[in-house]
Amino acid sequence: MFIIVINLFERMKDALTYADVHAHISEDIFDADRKKILDECRKKGISIVNCSGTPESNRKALKLAKEFKELNICLGIYPIQCAEMSDREFFNELEFIKQNADKLAGIGEVGLDFYWIKDDEKRRREVERFREIIWLANKVKLPLNVHTRDATAESVSLLAQSAHVPVVLHSFVGEPAVADVAVKNGFYFSIPVNVIYNKKRQKLVESLPMGCILTETDCPYLGPDPKKRNDPLNIPLGVKKIAELKNIHEDETRRIILENARRVFRI
């Protein structure tokens, strides 16, 4: 029986064709039809890495991972949460993540956000706590799934100095010079599905080596239609557009991106 289970698991891995490396399928908006979406993703070979960023969402993600064995999860502390938490709350949650490290594909969503956080003292707290999170990722040897809104240069600089694990820059919108530094440091870029119409993301894809490109939905956000809820079933649209931008056959593009995802995450 054990051999049969292992073989089934290996066949599931072989059946994968796409990877959504940054989704929020645990959000309440998916409660009504989450199982249906995950069933369809399984049939289409779409692997999902679900990211969390609050104590509540971290626990919900762990619970869902028990129910849906194919769901890969990252636990994290979102930058805005980092800025607002007390020291006790922050370090307790960091310890919780550490204790569950063996169940995880990565640490995330974590990083820096200077768009919503304007106060200098809170920004300093974000940076110091991001350092602690990077230290934890190094300790447990898990990749970082990183948010960098209006703080791309600061994030990339800190990661280049401190991270000794794979780094995924989620939904990156930084300057080309910062992207170049990230590429030189071996970081990955997860490209949202809205690349199909977002010109800045299209230029980023054109400039990146295929070896550092991943795909994401950031669902329920950043979908092909800004007025509709996004979900992982839209990932093939992103792959198709990336193939077009890179002038590479779609099947080859899909294969490379999936290999990249497997290098970074436990999928």
N, C-alpha and C positions, 0 to 999 in steps of 0.2 A: 504493500500500500504506500509506504514511504517513497519508494522509487517511482510509483505512478504519479504521486503528487508533485515530486521534483520535475518529472518529465512534462507534466501539464504546465508547471510554472515556466519552464524553459520554452515551451511552445508559445505561451503568452508573450514572452519577451521577444521571440522571433517574429511574432505577428505585429509588433509595433511598427508603425510607419511615420508617425508624427509625435512631436513633443510640445506640450504647452508648459513652459518652465516657470510661469508666474501667473497663477490664477487665484481667485478668491471664491471658489465654488462652495466654501463653507458659509458664506454670507447668507443672512436670513432670506434674501430675495430668491434664493434657490431652494428653499425648504420644500416648496410645493412640488417641484419637478426635478430635484437633484438626481434621484435614482434613474429616472428616464434618460437624463443627459449622460450620466456616467455609463449606463447600459449602451447607449448609442456610441459613445467614445470607445468603449471596449470593442464593439463590432467594427469600428473604423480604424482601430489600432492607434488611437490618440492617447498617449500617456500624459498624465496631469501631475504637476507639482503645485500643490496648494500652499499659499503663503498666509501667515497670520501675523498680527502685530499688537494684540492686547491680551491680557490674562484670560479674558472670557473667550476670545476667538482661538487662542492656543488650546484651551481645554476642549472646545467644540471640535477642533480639527483632530485632536487625538481620538476623540470618541468616534468621529466619522471614519477615521483610518481603520478602526476595529471592524466597522460595518462593511466598508468597501476596501477590500484587501489590495486592490489595484491602485488606490489613491496614495500618492507620495506626498509627504507633508514637510513643510518648513515651519518651525516655530520662531517667533521673533518679538522684538519690541519696537514698534513704529517710532520714528524720530520724534514726532509730536508727543507721543506718550512718554518717551525718555525725558523730554524737557519738563513735563508736568509731574512725573512721579516723585515721591519722596525717595530718599536713599534706601530706606527699608523695603519699600514696594519694588524698586528697581532690582535690588540684589536678590530679593526673594524670587522674583520672576526669572532672573538669570540662572539661579540655582535650579529652579523647576525645569528650565530648558536643558540644563546640563544633565539632570537626572533622567531625562527622556531622550538623550542624544542617540541612543541605539535604535530608536524608532524613526529617526528623521532622515530625510534626504538632504537637508541643509538648514542653515540659520537664516531666517528672513520672515517678514520683510523688515529690514533694518537699514540704517544709514543716516543721512543728514537732510534736513528740510529747512531752508532759510526763507522759503516763500511764505509760510504761515507763521514761522517763528522769527520775529523782528527784534526782540529784546536781546541785547548783547549778552547778558548773564545767562539767559536760557540757551542761547546759541553755544556758549562755552560749555554748558552742562551737556548739551547734545553731543558735542565733540568728545568730551571726556567719557561719556557713557558709550559712545560708539567705539572708543578705544577698548573699553571693557568687553564689549561684544566681540570685537575682532580677536581679542585675547582668548575668549571662550571658544570661538570657531577654530583657532589654531590648536587649542588644547584638545578638543574633541575630534579634530580633523574632519570638519564638515565645511562645505562651500558656503559662501555668503551670497545672499540674494538681496541686492542693494538698491535702495531708493536714494536719489540724488537731486531732489528738486531745488533749483537755484543755489546749489552747493556742489556742483560737479567738480570744480577744480579742487576744492577743499577735500571732498570725498576721495577722489583719485589719488591725491597726494598722500593722504593718510593711509589709504589701502596699500599704495606702493611701498610705503615705509614699513608697514606693520603686518600685512596679511601674508600668511604662508600656506594658504589654501586657495582653491579656485574662487574667483570673484566674478559674479554676474551683475552687470550694470543694467538694471531693469528700466525700460522705457527711457533710455538716455537721450537727453536733448542738449548736451553741452557743446562747447565750441570745438571745431575740428582739431585745434592744437591739443585740447584736453583728451579728445578721443585718441589722438596719436600716442600720447603718453600711456593711455590705458592699453592700447594694442601692444606697445613695446613691453609692457609689464605682463602680457599674457592674459589680460582680462577678457571676459566674454560680454557680448551685448545681446540682450533679449529684445527682439523687435516686435512691437505690438501689431495686431491685425490692422490697425488704422493706417499702416504703411501704404495701404492700397490707395489712399488719397492724400496723405500728409507729405508734403513736398520736402520738409526738413528731414523727416525720417528716411525718405527715399534717397536723399543725398548722402545721408549717413551710411546706408546700406551699400551704395555705390563705392564708397571710400573704404569699406572694411574688407579684410580678407575673409573668405568663406570659413576658415578654421576657427573664427571667433564669433560666428553668428548663431544665435538661438532664436526660437520663436516663442511668443507669449500672447495671451489675451488680456491680462490684467482684468479679466471679467469680474464684475459685470460692466466694466468700463472699457473705453478705447476700442470699440467694435467697428465693424464695417459701416454701420449706420449709427451716427451719434445719438439718434433719437430712440434707439432700441437697446435693450439689454444684450450685452455680449455674453458668449459662452464658448467653451473649448471646441465645440464643433466647427467654429469658424477658422480654426488654425490652418486648414488647407488653403484658404484664401490668402493668408499671409505668405505661405510657402510659394504659392503661385506667383505672387507679385515679386518676391525676392528673386525667384528664378528669372523673371523677366528683366529685372533691374541688373542682374549679374550676367545676363545672356548665357545662362546655363540651363540645360534640360531640367524640367521640373522634377523628374525622378531622381536625378543626380543631386539636385539641391536638397530634396527631402532626405536623401540618404546621408549627406554630409551633416545636415543640421541634427539629425537623429544621433549620429555618431558623436557629435559635439556634446549633445545633452547627456549621452551615456558616459562620456568622459568626466563630466562634472557631477552628475547626480547618480544616486543609486536606483536607476530605473532599468 
